[in-house]
Amino acid sequence: MSPFEVAAILLAGMAAGTINTVVGSGTLITFPTLLAFGVPPVTANVSNTVGLVPGSVSGAIGYRAELEGQRSRLVRLGSASLLGGLAGAALLLWLPSKAFDTIVPALIGIGVLLVILGPAISRRVAARTEREEPAEHGATWVWLAVLLTGVYGGYFGAAQGVLLVAILGIGIADTLQRHNATKNVLAAIVNAVAAVVFILVADVDWAVAGLIAAGSIVGGQLGATVGRRLPAPVLRAVIVLVGLTALLVFLLD
């Protein structure tokens, strides 16, 4: 691995850690970066998931103040994320690699669309949470929706944070800040359980995973510290650009 590749993957990990904490689409940065350096798609996805776990934990720790009083909610929804992450990781390993090559463009497209729709989702969430009193668990369908998002996150993961914030905002009346904190914990659970499965039975590129991990830890703290001061429109524009580039790479390959 050349010094340029090391620096690029490290910076991509930092950007992903920051974006995951603030928005939730960091995989659209790291995954295309790994593909550009010739890492096979499934290996790239597996190594990326393993590498982003420390960043997810870092971001969750950075939001610990907003997590106060959410223990019961986190335990309940965390069980859904755990089961979903296991199922998603199993799908990635059991389905043939050709299936992944076919599915990934659609997942990237969905992820890009979710990022584009992020501001509209956020406005609807904010409008709802201003009108209603906080609730502990919210609607009965929230657990199932979090489970399905965990399956998606364990399989690929791009924009699962956007999905989680939308689900929590629609189904549970609480502040957007607390939803974002909950999102970070649930995403960390999905990434962690999927990473354990991948470490046990899949081919992890440890050099790549280590670089992403180092960068994402810093990025998680950066996102938690200054996330609301970062120019969200610019971040979304970068994610969309990288995502569309990755989509073109897959379609033209």
C-alpha positions in Angstrom: 0.0 0.0 0.0 1.5 3.3 -1.1 1.7 6.4 1.2 -0.9 8.1 -0.9 -3.3 5.2 -0.4 -2.6 5.1 3.3 -3.3 8.8 3.7 -6.4 8.7 1.5 -8.0 5.8 3.4 -7.1 7.4 6.7 -8.8 10.7 5.7 -11.8 8.8 4.2 -12.2 7.0 7.6 -12.0 10.4 9.4 -14.6 11.9 7.1 -16.9 8.8 7.5 -16.6 8.9 11.2 -17.6 12.6 11.2 -20.4 12.2 8.7 -21.8 9.1 10.4 -22.1 11.0 13.7 -23.7 14.0 12.2 -25.7 12.6 9.2 -25.2 8.9 8.9 -23.9 8.1 5.4 -20.1 7.7 5.9 -20.0 4.4 4.0 -20.6 6.4 0.8 -17.2 7.9 1.4 -15.1 4.9 2.5 -16.6 2.2 0.3 -16.0 4.0 -3.0 -12.5 5.0 -1.8 -11.6 1.3 -1.2 -13.1 0.3 -4.6 -11.0 3.0 -6.3 -7.8 1.4 -4.8 -8.8 -2.0 -6.2 -10.2 -3.7 -3.1 -12.8 -6.3 -4.1 -16.4 -5.2 -3.3 -17.2 -7.8 -0.7 -13.8 -7.4 1.0 -14.2 -3.7 0.9 -17.6 -3.8 2.5 -16.5 -6.3 5.2 -13.3 -4.3 6.0 -15.2 -1.0 6.0 -17.8 -2.3 8.5 -15.1 -3.6 10.8 -13.1 -0.3 10.6 -16.1 1.9 11.2 -17.1 0.2 14.5 -14.6 2.3 16.7 -15.9 5.5 15.0 -19.5 4.6 15.8 -18.6 4.0 19.4 -16.6 7.3 19.5 -19.6 9.2 18.1 -22.0 7.6 20.6 -19.7 8.6 23.5 -19.6 12.1 22.2 -23.4 12.2 22.5 -23.5 10.8 26.0 -25.2 13.9 27.4 -28.2 13.4 25.1 -28.4 9.7 26.0 -29.2 10.4 29.6 -32.6 8.9 30.6 -32.7 6.6 27.5 -31.5 3.4 29.0 -34.8 1.5 28.7 -35.3 2.7 25.1 -31.8 1.8 24.1 -32.1 -1.7 25.6 -35.4 -2.3 23.7 -34.4 -0.9 20.4 -30.8 -2.2 20.7 -32.1 -5.7 20.7 -33.7 -5.0 17.3 -30.4 -3.6 16.0 -28.5 -6.6 17.2 -30.8 -9.1 15.5 -31.0 -7.1 12.4 -27.2 -6.7 12.2 -26.7 -10.4 12.5 -29.2 -11.1 9.8 -27.7 -8.5 7.4 -24.2 -9.9 7.9 -25.4 -13.4 7.3 -27.0 -12.3 4.0 -23.8 -10.7 2.9 -21.9 -13.9 3.6 -24.5 -16.4 2.3 -25.6 -14.7 -0.9 -23.2 -15.2 -3.8 -20.7 -12.4 -4.5 -22.5 -11.8 -7.9 -25.6 -10.9 -5.9 -23.7 -8.3 -4.0 -22.4 -6.8 -7.2 -25.9 -6.6 -8.5 -27.5 -5.2 -5.3 -24.8 -2.7 -4.3 -25.7 -0.2 -7.1 -29.3 -0.2 -5.9 -28.2 0.3 -2.3 -25.9 3.1 -3.2 -28.7 4.8 -5.2 -31.1 4.4 -2.2 -28.4 5.8 0.1 -27.8 8.8 -2.2 -31.6 9.4 -2.4 -31.9 9.3 1.4 -29.1 11.8 1.8 -30.7 14.2 -0.7 -34.0 13.8 1.1 -32.3 14.3 4.5 -33.2 18.0 4.9 -36.9 17.3 4.2 -36.9 14.4 6.6 -35.2 16.5 9.3 -37.7 19.4 8.9 -40.6 16.9 9.3 -39.0 15.4 12.3 -38.3 18.8 13.9 -41.9 19.9 13.2 -43.3 16.8 14.9 -41.1 16.9 18.0 -42.0 20.5 18.6 -45.7 19.6 18.8 -45.6 16.5 21.0 -44.3 15.5 24.4 -41.4 13.0 24.7 -42.4 9.3 24.8 -40.3 6.4 25.9 -40.9 3.7 23.2 -43.2 5.3 20.8 -45.3 3.5 18.2 -45.4 -0.4 18.2 -43.9 -0.6 14.7 -40.7 1.2 15.6 -39.0 -2.0 16.9 -39.7 -3.8 13.6 -38.6 -0.8 11.6 -35.3 -0.6 13.5 -34.9 -4.4 13.0 -35.2 -4.0 9.2 -32.8 -1.1 9.2 -30.4 -3.3 11.1 -30.6 -5.9 8.4 -29.8 -3.2 5.8 -27.0 -1.9 8.0 -25.5 -5.3 8.5 -25.5 -6.0 4.8 -24.2 -2.6 3.5 -24.9 0.3 5.8 -24.9 3.4 3.7 -27.4 6.0 5.1 -28.7 3.6 7.8 -28.4 6.6 10.1 -30.7 8.7 8.0 -33.2 5.8 8.1 -32.9 5.5 11.8 -33.5 9.2 12.5 -36.5 9.2 10.2 -38.0 6.1 12.0 -37.3 7.5 15.4 -38.7 10.9 14.5 -41.9 9.5 13.0 -42.5 6.9 15.7 -41.2 8.5 18.9 -41.9 12.0 20.1 -38.6 13.4 21.4 -36.0 16.0 20.5 -34.0 15.7 17.3 -30.8 15.8 19.4 -31.8 12.8 21.4 -32.9 10.9 18.3 -29.4 11.5 16.8 -27.8 10.2 20.0 -30.0 7.1 19.9 -29.2 6.7 16.2 -25.4 6.6 17.0 -25.8 3.9 19.6 -28.1 1.7 17.4 -25.7 2.1 14.4 -22.8 1.2 16.6 -24.6 -2.0 17.7 -25.4 -3.0 14.1 -21.8 -2.3 12.9 -20.3 -4.1 15.9 -22.3 -7.3 15.6 -21.8 -7.5 11.9 -18.1 -6.9 12.4 -17.9 -9.8 14.9 -19.5 -12.1 12.3 -17.1 -10.9 9.5 -14.0 -11.3 11.7 -15.0 -14.9 12.5 -15.8 -16.1 9.0 -15.0 -13.5 6.3 -11.9 -12.1 4.7 -11.0 -8.8 6.4 -8.3 -6.6 5.0 -6.8 -5.6 8.4 -4.6 -2.9 7.0 -7.6 -1.2 5.5 -9.8 -1.8 8.5 -7.1 -0.4 10.9 -6.7 2.8 8.9 -10.5 3.4 8.7 -10.7 2.7 12.4 -8.0 5.2 13.3 -9.6 7.9 11.2 -13.2 7.2 12.2 -12.3 7.5 16.0 -11.1 11.0 15.4 -14.0 11.7 13.1 -16.5 10.5 15.6 -15.3 13.0 18.2 -15.1 15.7 15.6 -18.7 15.1 14.5 -20.0 15.0 18.1 -18.2 18.2 19.0 -18.8 20.5 16.1 -21.5 18.5 14.2 -24.1 21.2 14.2 -21.7 23.9 13.1 -20.5 21.9 10.0 -22.1 23.0 6.7 -24.6 20.2 6.2 -25.4 21.2 2.6 -21.7 20.9 1.6 -21.4 17.5 3.4 -24.5 16.2 1.6 -23.1 17.5 -1.7 -19.8 15.6 -1.2 -21.6 12.4 -0.2 -24.0 12.6 -3.2 -21.0 13.3 -5.6 -19.0 10.3 -4.2 -22.1 8.1 -4.2 -23.0 8.9 -7.8 -19.3 8.3 -8.8 -19.4 4.9 -7.1 -22.8 4.1 -8.8 -21.2 5.0 -12.2 -18.2 2.8 -11.5 -20.5 -0.2 -10.8 -22.7 0.4 -13.8 -19.9 0.9 -16.2 -17.7 -1.9 -14.9 
